[in-house]
Amino acid sequence: MKYLYPCTGKISAAGFGEYLEENIKESRRNINLFARELSARFDIPYISLVNSGSSANLAASLAMAEKLRKAGKPLVAAISAFTFPTTVSSLLLAGFRIKMIDVEQNGFNMDPEKLEESIEGVSLIVPTHFLGFPAGMERISETAKKHGCLILQDACETIELRDKSGKQYYTYGDITTWSFYHPHHLSSYGGGAVITLNKEDAMLIDSICHWGRACKCHIDPALCTNPPGPGHQFTYERIGANLEISELNACFGRWQFRSFDEYEKRRTDNYAVLYEALKSKKSIQVFPHPSAGGSMFVFPIKMKSGMTVKEAHKYFSSKGLEIRTLMGGVTNEQKAFSFISDTIYENAHEMAEHTFFVGIHQTITTSCIHEMAKIISEFFE
């Protein structure tokens, strides 16, 4: 169905051809430059660019599994009840057993108290900053330190999160993942990133993303300890895959990144318009932009009347307004993951049944955002 007011619009590529001609040169040039530009802008110590957010989660999960095996710990991951499916798939493919943790009441992220209650046997905590709302990383990191757990942050629906002191959220964990899928904050028309805090983890991620090979010459020949010879580039020290971002996608990402601040302002402004227009409606709950952190991906609305998302969808579709569920809802209520647990995660279930979101993408014009607010407001008068 074609919507008048979709969740995300089409990203224009006008002008990219000229930029591409100027910047496609030697092999891996744009990959290296894109990584440096992101590192400089967001003060990132180590970043590995991959071909999607899902690939970022796969590389991170495989790295965490290797680290935990070396430490002699079981592969048990605690995930939020709201988690993107490939985050779960990546953990399962890496050999983890899954424990699900309910979200906070009237919230979208892992409940730190429920995590503490279920922490026994867990070696990896995987908080998801769902819809761009920051998870309670201060308490989660305290729990991780107390119980000797590693942390993998799925931040694919965000791009920059800072706490009240200005501290970057990626510093609360061991590995953090981003996505550059086109509806997200920064598009490379397919891409993602894995953020690590030390060289050892960065080298591990790089190896996993390059077939599991031992050679490091593409990073720095001085770092490469693999013996010379005809098999130098074909020596594999671990299970891996070909996950690196393409040179073309990295070039597009660099081109988009030039407008990043402008795009983020549009998203923030769009969120503010919807919030101001709808915050007084008694039959719905809307969520203020977090005072600290917050990298808002979409605009969620919870219906207090008992109406379900499916019922609301019928009306809004007739008005040309696209609404979506919370990424498919509770993870174990999806057919693919029903084997994980038969528990009803009450807070997540309640949110999933009665909460939908609309778009705030930078391609959505201000006039469209106001019209969306009007349609929603009239329905919930």
N, C-alpha and C positions, 0 to 999 in steps of 0.2 A: 504494500500500500504506500502511495506517495502522500506524505504529510505536508500540510502548509507550515507546520511548526515542528520540525524533526528535532531529535535529541542532539544531532550534530549535522552541520552542513558540509559541503564539499570544500576541501582545501584547494585554493587556487595555485596552479603551477605557473602562472603567467610571470615571465621573467627568469624562470629557472633555467631555460635553455641556454641563455647567455652566460649565466653563472656557471653552469656545468662545463661549457666550453673553456672557460677561463681556469677552472679548478681541477678538471680531470687531467692528471699528468702521470707521474710515476706511481707504481703499485703501492697501495696502502697509504698514500699521502693524506687523503681525506679522513680515513679511519684514525690516523695518528693525530691530525689536527683537531678533529671533532672531540676526541678524548681529552686533548689538552685544553680546549676551550671550555668544555664542561667542568673539568677539574679546577680551572682558574675561577670560573664564575661561582661555583658552589663549594670551593675550598675542599676538594676531595683528594685524599692521599693517593688512592689507586682506583682506577676504573677500567673495566674491560667491556668493550662494546660487542653486543651480540645481535642476532637477527630478529629477536622478538622478546617481549617480556616473559613469555612462556619459556623460551630458551634460557633466559636469565635465571628463572626459577629452577630449571633443570640443572644448569651448571652449578648453581648454589647448593642444591640438594645433594648432588654427587660429591661436591667438595665437603659438605658437612658430614656426609656418610664416611668419607675417607678419614677425616679428622677424628671422628668419634671411634671408628674401628681401631685407629692407632692408639687411642687413649683407653681402649679396652671397655668401651661403654656400649650398652645396647642401643639399637636404632629405634627410638620411640619419640615421635614428634607430637607436640601439643599444638593444635591449630584452632583458629576461631571458627565458630559455626557459620560465619559468613566469610567464605574464602573462594577465590576464583578457581574453577575446576582444574586448570593446568597446574596450579600450585599444589593441589592434592595429588594429581597424577605424577608430578615430578618427584614428590616425596616417596610415593609408592614405587616408582621405577627405580629409585635409589635404594630401595630396600627397607624403608621405614614402616613401622607400625604406627597407626594414627590414633590419637586421643583427641576428641573434639571438646571444646570449651565453649559454653554459652556466652552470649554477648551481654553487655550491661543492659539493665532495664531501660527501655526507650533510647537505646543507643545502637551503634553499629559495630563496635569493636570488642575484642576479647575482654571479659570481665576479670581483672586481676585477682579478685578474691576467689572466684571460682577456679582460676588457674592454680592458686595456692592449694586449694582443696584437692585438686586432682594431680598434683605434681609428682607423686610417687612413681618412680620408674622412668620418668621423662628425661631425655637427654638433650632435646632440641625444642625450643619454643619458637613458633612461627606466627607472630602477630601480623595481621593485615590492616593497613591503614585504609579502611573500607570507605569508598566514595570520596576519599581525600580527608576524612576526619582522622586526626592523629590518635593512635592507640595510647593507652596509659603506660608509656615506656619507662617512666621513672620507677614505678612499682614493679613492672614486669622484669626490668633489669635487676632490681633488688632480689626478686624471687630467683632469677637465673643464677646470680652470684651465690645466693644462699644454698642452692641445690646443685651447683656445678653444671649448669646447663649452658649450651650455646644458644645464640639468638640469630635467626634468619628473618629479617624484616621484609615482607612483601609490600613494597611501596610503589607498585606499578601504577596505581591510580593517583599518585601524587608526583611531585618532582622536587619540591623544596619544603621541608618541615623543620621548624626551629622551636625550641621551648621558650619559656618566658625570659630566660637569660640570654637567648640568642644561640644557644648550643644546637648544632645540627643533630637531627634525630638519628642519622646513621651511626653516630658515635655511641648510641645506646646498645648496639648489637655487634655481631661479628661480621655478618654479610648482609647487604641490602640490595634489593633489586628494583629496577625502574623499567618502564615500558615506553616506547616511542610509537605506539600504535596511533593511527591518525586521529581518533577522537580525544586522545590524551593531551596533556599539557604541552608537550613538544612532539611534533611528528617528524619521523624520518621515512614515512610511508613504509613502515616495517622496521622495527629495531628495538633495542633495549640495552640495559647496562647492568653490570654487577659491580657494586662498590665494596671494596675491602679496605682494611685498616693497616695491613702490613704486607711486606714484600712476599713473604712465604705464601700467604693466602692468594695474593695476586698471581703468583707464578702457578699455583695449583689451578686456579680458575682458567688461566691462559692455556695450560696444558689440556684441560678438559674440553675447552672450546676449539682446540686444534687437534682433534683425533686422539688425544691422550699422549701426544708425542713428547719426547724428552728435549728436543732441540729448542733453544731459546734465541737463535740468531736473529729472528725477525724482530725481537725486542732490543737486544743488545748482544752482539757477539761475545762481549766480555763476560756475560752472565752464563754463557753456554758451556757446560762441562761435558756434553756428550762427545764421545771419542770421534775423531775424524774418520773419513772413509766413505765408500759408496752408499752405505746405509745410514749416514749421519742424520738425514732428515726423515728417515723411516724407522726410527727406533721409538717404540711405544711403551710407556711406563705405567699406564693406567687405562681404564675404560674411559672413552671420550666420544666426541661427535664433532661434526663440522658446524659450529654454532656462531662463528664470527659474522658481524654485520658486513654487508657488501660495500664496496667502494662507492657505488652509486647511491645507496641509501644513506651512507655517511655524508656524502656531498649534499643530498637533499636536507638532511638534518642540520648541517651547518648553515644552509641557506635559510631555513626556518628559524634557527636559533638567533639570527640577527634581529628578529621581531619578537623575541620571547617576552620582554617586559611589556610591550604593547598588548600582546595576546593575554598575558596574565591579568592586566588591568581590565580588559574587556570581560574576562571571566568573573573577576571580583565584582565589577560593576553590575553585571547581569544577575549575579547571586543577590546583591544588595537590593536591586529593584524588586525581585520576586519576594524576598524576605519582608521588605517594608510593606508591600501590597497585601501580604497574606498573614502576617503575624497576629493580627487582631481577630481572625476568623476562629470562632470558638469550636467549630466542629472538626478542625484539623490542628495538627502540631507541625510547626516548621522549626528549623534548627538554625540558630544564629551561627555566623561564621566564628569559629573558635578564636578566643582572644589571643591565644598563643598557638603557633603552628597553624595548621589548616592549609590545605592546598586543594581547594574545592574542585571536584571533578564534575559533579552534577548537583541538582537541587532536589533533595528528598522531601516528601510530604507524607505524613502519617494521618490516616483518617480515624477519627475517634468514634464515629457513629456505628462501627461494626461493618461498614461496607468493605467488600473485598476489592483487591486490585483488578480482578477479572471483571467485576461489575462496573468499576470506574472506567475501565478501558473501553467498554462499549460506548459510553457517553463521549469521552474525550476523542475517540477515533472519529465519531460523527462530526466533530468540530474541527477535524484536521490537526489535532494536537497529539503528538506521540508521547505516550507514557510507557515506562518499562518497569519490570519487577526489579527487586534488589539482586541483580546478577543471577537470577534463577532461584533465589531463595536459600533455604538452609541446606548445607552441603549434603548431609546424609538423607535428605528427602529427595535428592536426585537419584534416578535409577542407577546411574553408574557407580554411586558411592553408598548405596543403601547397606552394603555389607559392613561398613565401618562401625555402625552403631544403630541400634533400634530405639535409642533414647529420643524422647521429644524434648528438644532444647527450647524451653518455653518462651524465653525472651526473644530469641531469634525467630521462632515460629510466629509469635504475635506480630513482630515487626514485618516479617515477610508477607503475611496475609493481608496486612492493612496499609502497607507503605509502598509508594511508587516514586519514581523520580522523573523529572523533566530536564532538558538540557540547558546548559549555560555556555556552550561552546563559543569560542571567539568568532566563529562564522555566523552566529545568530545575531541579527541586528537588534539595536535598542528598541525599535518600533515593534519588532516581533516579540521581544521579551515582554513589553507592556501589554501586547495583545494576549499573550499566553497568561499573564497575570490576571487579565480581565476575565478570560474564559474560566479559569480556575476559581477566581473569586466569586463569580456569578453562580457557579455550580454549588459552592459551599456556603452561600449566604445564610 
